[in-house]
Each structure stands twice: as C-alpha cells, then as structure tokens.
C-alpha cells in the first residue's frame, strides 16, 4: 500500500513538474529570445564621455520595436548643454540576410538645440535612421540624425546634422577592422544669419574592434584626420586636427 502510494505521489509530482515545464519554459524562453539590448560607454574628442543603450523587442520574424538613449554628459561645450539627454523609439526591419533598417525618432532634453541657458524637457527633436550590415565576413553601419531645436522662449534655436558611415572586414570572430567617416554640421536655426552652416568636424580614418566570439563584450577604437577646408576651420572657430573615439560595450 505504501509502495503504491509513494509511486502515485511520485507520478503526480512528475506530472505536475512536466506540465510546469511544458507551460512555463517555452513561454519564458520565447519572451527572453524576443528582447535584446546593447549598452556602451563611449568617449570621443568632441562629445566627451557618454553612455548609450539600444534595445529591441521582436514583434515578428523580421520586425522589432526599438528604443535607445544617450547621455551627452560632457565634451567641447558640455557646461552649456544642460545635461543634454536623448531618448527615442522606432521600428527595426530585417530587409535581407544580415541587413537591417531602423528608423527612429528621439526627444532631446537640455539646452543645446533650444538655445536656452537652462535645461528644459523636450527642447528638441531628432528623427534618425540607422542601417546595419552584419554578415559572416563583413560589417558596417550608416547613421544619420537631424537635431532640430524647439522655441522655448529663446527665439535663437540651433539645428545640427550628425552622420557616420563605416565598413569593415571580419578577419576572425575575435578581430575586425575597417574605415569610419563621420561628420557633425551646424545647419542654422531660427534667427540665424544667411548661410550659417559649418562643420564642427569631418573625419575619416581606420577603426579596429575586438569582440567575444560567443557574443557579449566588445571594444572598438576609431581614429581619423580632419578633412575640413581652411574656410570651414575659420568659419567654425573650432580646431580639431584629429578625431578619436573609444567604445566598450556589452550585447545582452
């Protein structure tokens, strides 16, 4: 009798455990596989030190909801940016094997684009687009964002165009290298003089990247020479003979 009872209880617990495993495990696995996130710490010669994160939640096999954030905390004029912060959302589309397109729109908070002397929530807006390439032997990225300021009481707002393009070769799962082109351009704003546009920098140079072959941690160093003309140097009033950026991050 005792043996039969023990066997029955054991079978009962086994059945419950099996049901829990069948019901819970796939659900959790499915939920976990739909979410991904990259977190990086960056430092470059113009923007200084800034943390960045980018996350996505898969909606179908080829689409995902995306979100991102940047804390532009320092740099060439960090004291007047008002703890400049960028946060945005968008959609990612896998258009071909190893190629994705991610349009997003971000909200700016601080005092850079609004021209205010004090930080304000929603001081500007930044529609942006990222196109990524990640194949077995090649990698690359194109990014373009237009930073447009809102009038929050100061009629002199500031607008900027920021873009980069890079591409490289994966010599191994651990090491890759390539070229990086990046530009930051002031495009004017309200109450700006005629033809106010100038480049803060326009740089081209190599990058090297080291990454965990199993995914996770990675580090990239980018360098370059200033391609601006003497006229652009004079107009900007900002001299930057070289460009460099260091990134360390983790992909979850």
C-alpha positions in Angstrom: 0.0 0.0 0.0 2.8 2.3 1.0 4.7 1.5 -2.2 1.6 2.2 -4.3 1.0 5.5 -2.5 4.6 6.5 -3.0 4.5 5.7 -6.7 1.3 7.5 -7.1 2.6 10.7 -5.4 5.8 10.4 -7.3 3.9 10.1 -10.6 1.7 13.1 -9.5 4.7 15.3 -8.8 6.3 14.2 -12.0 3.2 15.1 -14.0 3.0 18.5 -12.3 6.6 19.2 -13.0 6.2 18.1 -16.6 3.2 20.4 -17.0 5.0 23.3 -15.4 8.0 22.7 -17.7 5.8 22.5 -20.8 3.8 25.6 -19.9 6.4 27.8 -18.4 9.7 27.0 -20.1 8.7 27.7 -23.7 7.0 30.9 -22.6 10.0 32.2 -20.7 12.3 31.1 -23.5 10.2 32.8 -26.1 10.0 36.1 -24.1 13.7 36.1 -23.4 14.6 35.5 -27.1 12.4 38.4 -28.2 14.4 41.0 -26.2 17.9 42.2 -26.8 20.0 45.2 -25.7 23.4 46.8 -26.2 25.0 49.0 -23.6 28.1 51.0 -24.4 30.4 53.5 -22.8 31.9 56.0 -25.3 34.4 58.8 -25.3 35.3 60.9 -28.3 37.3 64.2 -28.8 34.1 66.3 -29.4 31.3 64.9 -27.3 33.5 63.7 -24.4 32.2 60.8 -22.3 28.6 59.5 -23.0 26.8 56.2 -22.1 24.5 54.8 -24.7 21.9 52.0 -24.8 19.8 50.4 -27.6 17.2 47.8 -27.0 14.7 45.9 -29.2 11.7 43.7 -28.7 10.8 41.4 -31.6 7.3 41.6 -33.0 7.7 39.2 -35.8 10.4 37.3 -37.6 11.5 40.4 -39.5 10.3 43.4 -37.3 11.1 44.7 -33.9 10.1 47.6 -31.7 13.3 49.6 -30.7 14.3 52.2 -28.1 17.5 54.0 -27.3 19.0 56.6 -25.0 22.2 58.7 -24.8 23.5 60.9 -22.0 25.6 63.5 -23.8 27.3 64.5 -20.5 30.4 66.3 -21.5 32.5 67.3 -24.4 33.6 70.5 -26.1 30.8 72.6 -24.7 29.3 70.3 -22.1 28.9 73.0 -19.5 26.4 74.8 -21.7 24.4 71.8 -22.9 22.4 71.4 -19.8 23.0 67.7 -19.1 21.9 67.0 -22.6 19.9 63.8 -22.9 18.4 62.0 -25.9 15.7 59.3 -25.7 13.8 57.7 -28.6 11.8 54.8 -30.1 11.4 53.3 -33.5 11.0 50.1 -35.6 13.6 47.8 -37.0 13.1 45.9 -40.3 15.3 43.0 -41.4 15.2 43.6 -45.1 17.8 40.9 -46.2 20.2 38.5 -44.7 22.5 40.5 -42.4 21.0 43.9 -43.4 18.5 45.8 -41.2 17.0 49.3 -41.4 16.0 51.1 -38.2 14.1 54.5 -38.4 13.7 56.1 -35.0 12.6 59.5 -33.5 14.1 60.9 -30.4 13.3 63.6 -27.9 16.0 66.0 -26.7 16.2 67.5 -23.2 18.8 70.1 -22.2 19.7 73.4 -23.6 21.8 72.9 -26.7 19.2 73.0 -29.5 16.7 75.3 -27.8 19.4 77.9 -27.1 18.3 78.3 -23.5 20.7 79.0 -20.7 18.9 76.4 -18.6 17.9 72.8 -19.3 14.3 72.0 -20.4 12.4 68.8 -21.1 11.7 68.3 -24.8 14.0 71.1 -26.0 14.2 69.5 -29.5 13.5 66.5 -31.7 15.8 64.2 -33.6 14.5 62.0 -36.4 17.2 59.4 -37.3 18.0 56.4 -39.4 20.4 53.5 -38.8 21.2 50.9 -41.5 23.3 47.9 -40.2 25.3 45.3 -42.0 26.4 42.1 -40.2 27.5 39.2 -42.3 29.9 36.3 -41.8 32.9 38.3 -43.1 31.7 41.9 -43.4 30.2 44.5 -41.1 29.1 48.1 -41.4 26.8 50.9 -40.3 25.2 54.0 -41.6 23.7 56.5 -39.2 22.1 59.9 -39.8 20.3 62.1 -37.4 18.9 65.7 -37.7 18.8 67.6 -34.4 16.1 70.3 -34.5 15.5 72.7 -31.6 12.2 74.0 -30.3 11.5 77.6 -29.3 11.1 77.6 -25.5 11.3 81.3 -25.1 14.6 81.9 -26.7 14.0 82.6 -30.5 17.5 81.6 -31.5 17.4 77.8 -31.8 20.1 75.5 -33.1 19.9 72.7 -35.7 22.6 70.1 -36.4 23.2 67.2 -38.8 25.2 64.3 -37.5 26.1 61.2 -39.5 28.6 58.5 -39.9 29.4 55.6 -42.3 31.7 52.7 -41.6 32.5 49.4 -43.1 35.0 46.6 -42.2 36.2 43.1 -42.7 36.0 40.3 -40.0 39.4 38.7 -40.0 38.2 36.3 -37.4 35.3 36.1 -34.9 37.5 38.0 -32.5 39.0 40.8 -34.6 37.7 43.1 -37.3 38.9 46.4 -38.9 37.8 48.9 -41.4 37.2 52.6 -42.2 35.0 55.2 -40.5 33.7 58.5 -41.9 31.9 60.9 -39.5 30.6 64.5 -39.8 28.9 67.0 -37.4 27.5 70.0 -39.1 25.7 73.1 -37.8 22.9 73.8 -40.2 21.4 77.0 -38.7 18.2 77.6 -36.8 15.7 80.4 -36.1 17.1 83.9 -36.3 20.3 82.5 -37.8 22.3 84.7 -40.3 22.2 83.8 -44.0 24.2 80.7 -44.9 25.2 79.9 -41.3 26.2 76.3 -41.9 29.6 75.0 -41.0 31.3 71.7 -39.9 32.4 71.1 -36.4 34.4 68.2 -37.7 34.6 65.9 -40.8 36.9 63.0 -40.1 38.0 59.8 -41.9 40.2 57.1 -40.6 40.5 53.5 -39.5 38.9 51.5 -36.7 39.8 48.2 -35.0 37.4 46.1 -33.0 37.8 43.2 -30.6 34.8 41.1 -29.6 33.9 37.9 -27.7 33.4 35.2 -30.4 30.5 33.9 -28.4 28.8 37.3 -28.2 28.7 39.8 -25.3 31.6 42.1 -24.7 33.3 44.1 -27.4 35.7 47.1 -27.7 36.3 49.5 -30.6 38.9 52.2 -31.2 38.3 54.7 -34.1 40.7 57.4 -35.3 40.8 59.8 -38.2 42.2 63.0 -39.7 40.2 66.3 -40.1 39.0 66.7 -43.7 37.7 70.3 -43.3 38.9 73.1 -45.6 40.6 76.2 -44.2 37.4 78.1 -44.8 35.4 75.7 -42.7 38.0 75.9 -40.0 37.8 79.6 -39.9 34.0 79.7 -40.0 33.6 77.2 -37.2 36.2 78.7 -34.9 36.8 75.1 -33.7 40.1 73.5 -34.5 40.3 69.7 -34.3 43.2 68.4 -36.3 42.4 64.7 -35.5 39.5 62.6 -34.4 39.3 59.6 -32.0 36.6 57.6 -30.3 36.8 54.7 -27.8 33.8 52.4 -27.2 33.5 49.5 -24.9 30.2 47.6 -24.6 28.1 44.5 -24.0 25.4 42.9 -26.0 22.7 41.2 -23.9 
